[in-house]
Structures are given as C-alpha cells and as structure tokens.
Amino acid sequence: MILGAILFSIFLVLSLLHISWALGNSWGFEASIPTKESGEPVLHPKKIDSLVVGIGLLLFGIFYLIKSGIIGFDLPGWVLSTVGWLIPIIFLMRSIGDFRYVGFFKKNQIHSVRKARFGILFSPLPGDKPTWYHAGIVITYHLMNPTKP
C-alpha cells in the first residue's frame, strides 16, 4: 500500500507539471527540452502534447492506487497484468531513448550551462546511473506480485 501511494505521488507531481505546461505555465519547460549544438530545440511540443502526457501520467498513478488496493476498484486480471507491464516498458523505452539527445545512450550532450543542470530530465535517473531505475523495476514488480503472509 505504501509503495502504491509513493508511485501515485510521483506520477501526480509529474502529471501536474505537464498539465501546468499545457495551461501555459512555462516553469522548467524550456530547460526540459534538449537542444542541438546550435541551440535549436530538438522537440517542439504543443500544449496538447503536454496535456496528453499529463493525463497519461495521472492515469498511471491511479492504476497503482487501484493495484495496491488503496482505491477499491475491480479490474480484470488481464488488465492488471497488461498495464502492470506496459508502464515499466514505456519507461524502459524512454530510458533507452533515441540514441541522439534523450536516454542513457544519447550521443549529444546538453549544450548550455543552464540546461546542463537539467540533464537528469533527459534520462529518468540522476547522472544516468541505472541504480534508481532498477529500484523502480523492483518496486513495480513487487507491487504487481505481492506476496501473501
């Protein structure tokens, strides 16, 4: 139950950040976009993109509340299993990235001092170290497969 609440809290914060961008807030937005060496942004997300991501992250959080039993809502076993694996797969693909500007295997580094502080936003872990990512996989696994006392 505690892990479900922790995962929900993380997804809620990320969701609120993306939704705030969709509503016009610019805090952290520019710094979260990787740039080419010339300073040109690699991505040009629209407000609707941020809204879709924000809603998706919120739904991920709600899923973990349901999975952990905090919200009493019965989902079929196949839904719990499929979504339970889909979420970590999405983040695994995101951590691998595009091999250029995003992910563990990015070849191009961030090209400004200001954006260098936000380098962790281009990979899911501080300093591109897999320790925290693996911890997330373990937590997700144990949430998906709770042991009975």
C-alpha positions in Angstrom: 0.0 0.0 0.0 2.8 2.4 0.8 4.5 1.8 -2.5 1.3 2.4 -4.3 1.0 5.8 -2.6 4.6 6.7 -3.3 4.2 5.8 -7.0 0.9 7.7 -7.2 2.6 10.8 -5.6 5.5 10.7 -8.1 3.1 10.3 -11.1 0.8 13.0 -9.7 3.7 15.6 -9.4 4.9 14.8 -13.0 1.3 14.9 -14.2 0.7 18.3 -12.6 3.9 19.7 -14.1 2.8 18.6 -17.6 -0.7 19.8 -17.2 0.6 23.2 -16.0 2.7 23.4 -19.2 -0.5 22.7 -21.2 -2.2 25.5 -19.4 0.5 28.0 -20.2 2.9 27.8 -17.3 6.5 27.9 -18.5 8.4 27.0 -15.3 11.0 24.4 -16.3 9.6 23.9 -19.8 12.4 25.4 -21.8 15.0 23.7 -19.7 13.3 20.3 -20.2 13.7 20.4 -24.0 17.0 19.0 -25.3 18.8 21.2 -27.8 21.2 20.7 -30.7 24.7 22.1 -30.6 23.4 25.2 -32.3 20.9 25.8 -29.5 17.9 24.8 -31.6 15.4 22.7 -29.7 15.2 19.1 -30.7 11.5 18.9 -29.9 8.7 21.4 -30.4 5.9 20.0 -28.2 2.5 21.7 -28.4 0.2 22.3 -25.4 -1.9 19.3 -26.3 1.1 17.1 -26.2 1.8 18.2 -22.6 -1.8 17.6 -21.7 -1.9 14.1 -23.2 1.3 13.2 -21.3 -0.1 14.8 -18.1 -3.3 12.8 -18.3 -1.4 9.6 -19.1 0.9 10.1 -16.1 -2.1 10.7 -13.8 -3.8 7.5 -15.1 -0.6 5.6 -14.4 -0.7 6.9 -10.8 -4.4 5.9 -10.4 -3.5 2.5 -11.8 -1.0 2.0 -8.9 -3.6 3.1 -6.4 -6.0 0.5 -7.7 -3.3 -2.2 -7.9 -2.2 -1.6 -4.4 -5.7 -1.7 -3.0 -5.9 2.0 -1.9 -8.8 2.5 -4.3 -11.3 -0.3 -4.3 -12.0 -0.9 -8.0 -12.0 -4.3 -9.5 -10.1 -4.6 -12.8 -9.9 -7.9 -14.7 -6.7 -9.8 -14.1 -5.5 -9.4 -17.7 -5.8 -5.6 -17.4 -3.8 -5.5 -14.2 -1.2 -7.7 -15.8 -1.0 -6.0 -19.1 -1.0 -2.4 -17.8 1.3 -3.5 -15.0 3.9 -4.5 -17.6 3.1 -1.8 -20.1 4.0 1.1 -17.7 7.6 -0.2 -17.0 8.1 -1.0 -20.7 7.2 2.6 -21.6 9.7 3.9 -19.1 12.3 1.4 -20.2 11.9 2.6 -23.8 12.1 6.2 -22.7 15.3 5.5 -20.7 16.9 3.9 -23.8 15.9 7.0 -25.7 16.6 8.0 -29.3 20.4 7.4 -29.1 20.9 11.1 -30.0 19.5 13.6 -27.4 17.4 11.5 -25.0 18.2 8.5 -22.8 21.1 6.6 -21.4 22.7 6.1 -24.7 22.5 9.7 -26.0 25.5 10.7 -28.1 24.9 14.5 -28.0 25.3 16.3 -24.7 23.4 19.3 -23.4 24.9 22.5 -24.9 24.3 25.2 -22.3 25.2 25.7 -18.7 21.6 26.3 -17.8 20.4 23.2 -19.4 23.2 21.1 -18.1 21.6 21.4 -14.7 18.6 19.7 -16.1 20.4 16.8 -17.7 18.5 14.4 -15.5 15.4 15.4 -17.3 16.6 13.7 -20.5 17.1 10.4 -18.7 14.9 9.0 -15.9 17.8 8.9 -13.4 20.2 11.3 -11.9 23.6 11.1 -13.6 22.4 8.3 -16.0 23.1 5.7 -13.3 20.9 2.7 -13.6 20.6 2.1 -9.8 17.4 4.1 -9.3 15.9 2.7 -12.5 16.4 -0.8 -11.3 15.0 0.1 -7.9 11.9 1.3 -9.8 11.6 -2.0 -11.6 11.9 -4.0 -8.4 9.3 -1.8 -6.7 6.9 -2.2 -9.6 7.4 -5.9 -9.7 6.7 -6.3 -6.0 3.6 -4.1 -6.3 2.4 -6.2 -9.2 3.2 -9.5 -7.4 2.5 -9.0 -3.7 3.5 -11.9 -1.5 0.9 -13.3 0.9 2.0 -13.6 4.5 
